[in-house]
Amino acid sequence: MIKELEALFPNFIEATTETMTKTEGYFWYLTPDGYIIGIPNDDLSTREQKLLETFLTPYYANQPPTNSREEVWMDILFHNKIPDDKIDPNTTSFHFVYFSLSDESIDPESFREAIYGLFPEKTSILWENNHEGVIIEERQLAEEDAVSYTEVIEVLVSDFYMNIHLFVGPVLRDVQEAHQYYAWIKKTFHRTIKQNHAVLHYIEAVPMLLLGDSSHEEKQAIARTILQDVAKDEELLKTIRVFLEANSNTTLAAKRMYMHRNSLQYRVDKFIEKTGIDVKQFSGALAVYLCLLLKG
């Protein structure tokens, strides 16, 4: 699509950390692939603007990155450009929290200060428009403090007197996949917003997506995200499936697997440890079971 647009509008530019600090004079659009492009105001008629808006999303780029860390993440998420030397080697994982605010008049700096007070260090914020954006939380090897997103909502609602929705994405470890997963998280958020959850974790969204109109590729991507490092451990996956089909009854599942109850419990605990998904809880069990059905 980028090449076609370039042929139609030779003066168009792709967004970079430099161009996004000077947004005046351009109409900005978000492509279906997640790229941000700008077309000079003088190059577009009103008719062409309306035509472009039928297959591109207008992008209101009024909040540029405020520091070098956010510039790095902007390049990764919006331009799919992976820097060679700017990723902190101590960062072992990261995840995205997509947010939506009911009021477009919020002061970005006040919002940023509130987020910094609620999240650990190394938290970046990028804005999609006047009321939506993403919080990027990076984690280092020794960090285990979990953020209570319910408390985050309570504090933000109290401070800003507006409704706020959060979609909490999965923990990721490969920055090469960040652009792809961010596009998926953003799309998933908009497909599940009608459920009206103040906080929705991706694990809770999986059943909604699998029972919806997700493509085969999306379903396989979901399965990979859920199963992660154990996706190829057939013996472990078989144990988890039997455990779930036994209604999470460890004794019954152990009998069906012809193994000691403690051994089966060890495998269940191993799965929980490796994926971070508690299959003893309903939402985790349902999401994992649907993924196992997809996997076959």
N, C-alpha and C positions, 0 to 999 in steps of 0.2 A: 504493500500500500504506500509506503514511503516514496518509492520510485515513481509511482503514478502521480502522487501529489506534487512531487518535485517537477514532473513534466508539465503539470497544469499551472503551478505557481513557482516559477524559477527562483523567486526571492525568498521562499520560505526557509525557515531555520529550524533546526532541532534544538530543543532546550538543553542548556548546559548550566553549570553552576554560575558561569559568567553571564549568560544571556538572561537568566531568570532574575538577576538583580536589576535589569533594565527592561521592564515588561511593557512600558508605554510605547504606543505606536504599532502594536501587534494585536491581532486576534489569536488567542491561544486555544489549542484543541488537544484532546487526549484521544489517541487512536485505540482501536480494539485490542491492539497488542501491548498497550500500556506506555507508548511513547508520547512525549509532549512535543508539539510542533507549534511554531508561530508563523503567521502570515501577515505581512504588512497591511495596515488598515487600508491604504490606498489601492491595494491589489484586489480587494474584495468589494463587490457590489452587494447591496442588500439581498438580492436574489441568490447570489453565490453563498452568502452567509447562511441563509436558510437551508440551502441545498447541503452544505457541509454538515450542518447540525442534524441531518437525517442519518448520518452514519459516523459522525465524530461527536465526542462530548466536549462542550465548551469548558475550558479550563481557566479558572479565575486565579491567576498566579499573583496574589497580592501579599504573600508571606514568604519571602525568600529565606533560605537557610541562615541561621544566626551565628554559626560557628563552623569550623573546619570539619568537625565530626558529622554534622548534618549535611555538609556538602558532599562528603564521601557517600553517605547513604542515599542522597538524592541521585547521584550518578548511578549507584547500584540499582535502585528501585525504579527510577523513572527513565533512565537511559540505557540500562543493562550494560553499564561500563564498570568492570571490576578493576579497582586500582591495584597496582602491584605491591605497594609498600605502605599502605595506609591502614591496613587491618591490624588491629592490636593482636599480637601473637598470644597474649594471655586470654583473649576472648575465646571461649570454647563453645558457646552457643548463643543464640539470640532468638527473639520472637517478636511478632508484630501484634499490637493492640490497636485495632481500627476504631476510631471514635466518630460519633455524630452528635452534634449539638442542635437543640431545637431553636436556638436564637443565633442569627448571623452577626449580631452586633457585639459579640464578646471581644474583649481586649486580649489579643494574642499574648502579650507579655504577662498579663495577670494569669492567664491560663497556664502559660509555661512555668511560672513561679509555683503555681499550685501543683503541677505535675512533678516538678523537681522535688517538692517537699513530700510527695507520696511515694515516689519510685526511688530505687537505689541510684547510685551514680551511673554514669555512662548511659543516660537515657536521652534519645534524640526525638524531636518532634518535627514532622513534615506535614504541611497542609495541602489538601487536595483542592479546597475551595474555602469559602468563608465560614463553613460550619462542619467540615469533615477533614479528617487527616489520620495520621498514623503515629503511634508512639512506638519507638524501637527500643526494646530493652535488651541490653547485652549482659551476658553473664560470664563470669570467670570461674575457673575450676573449683575454687573453694567456696563459692557463694551458694547458699542454699535457702536464703531468706525468701519466702514466697510472698508475693504481693496479694493482699486481700482486695479483689476488685469490687466487691460489694462495699467495702469501706471507702474505696476510691470514689465510687458513685455517690455515696452519702455525703462525703466532704465536698465534692464538686457541686452537687445540687444545692447544698447549704450555702456555699460561697457565691454561686453565680445565679441561683434562682431560675434554673432552666432544666429541661429534661435532657439527659445524656444517655447514650447507648454505647456500650463497648462490645466489640467482638474480639475475643482473645484467641490468637492463632497458636499453632503448634510450635514446640521448641525445634529449632533448626540448627544444623551444624555446618552446612556447606553453603558458603556465601555465593557460590556459583548458581545455586538454585533460588536465591533470594528474590530476584526479579519475577520469576515464574510464580513462586508461591505468593508473593505480594499481590499479583494480579488476581490469583485465585481467591485470596482472602477478601479482597475488596469486592469481587463479584459475589462471593458467598454472603458477605454482610448484607448486600442489597437484596439478595434473594431470601434472606431470613428475617429481615427487619420487620416484616409484617407480623412475626410472632410476638413482637413487642416485649422482648426480654431486655431488661436494663443491662444485664451482663450475660453474654452468651459465649460459652467456650466452644471451640471448634468441635470438640468431642460430642457436644450436645447437638451440634448442627448436622453431624454426619447422617443420622437417620432421615432428616428432612431432605438432604441432598440425594441420598441413595434412592429414596422413594419418589424423587422428583424427576426432572428432565435432564439430569446430568448425562453428558456424553460418556462413551466407553472410556475414553482417555482420562476424563475427570474422575470417573469411578476408580480406575486403576491408580491414579495419583493419590486419591483419598486412602486407598488401601495401603499404599507404600508409606504414606504419612503416619498412619495408625500403627502399622506393624514394624516399621523402621528396621532396626538391626536384626530382628528375629524373623523377618519375612522369608528367609530361606531355611530356617530351623524347623523342618517338617515335623519332627518328633514333638517339639515343644508346641507347635501350633495344633497338632492332633490332640495333645493332652488338654489344651485350653478349650478346644471345641467340645471334647467329651465332657469336660467340667461344666461348660455352659449348658450343654444339652441335658446334663443331669441336674439342671436347676441350681447350679453352684453348690451341689451337695458333694463334699469332698469324699466321704465314705463311699457313696454310690459310684462316683466317677472312678475311684481307685479300683473298685471291684470290676468295672467294665474294662479298665486298662490292665487288669491282672497285675497290679503293683501295690506296694504298701502305701497306706494313707499318707504317711509322712513324706514319702518320695513324691507323691502327687502334689502335696502342699508346697514342697520345695520348688517344683516346676512352676506352679501358679505364682509363687512369690518372685521367682526369677523373671517371669514374664512382666510382672508389675514393675520390677526394678528396672528392666531394660527399656520398657516403653513409657513408663510413667503413667500408665493407665490402670486404674483399679478395676479389674474385672469382677470384683465382688460387689461393686456398686452398679445400679441399674443402667445408668447412662453409658458407663464404660463397657459393661457387658454387652449391651445392645449394639454399640458401635463396632466393637471387635467382632462380634458374631456375624454381623452383616458383611464386614470385610472378609471374614473367613469364607462366607458363602460366595462372595465375589471371586475369591481366589480359587475356589473349587477344591 
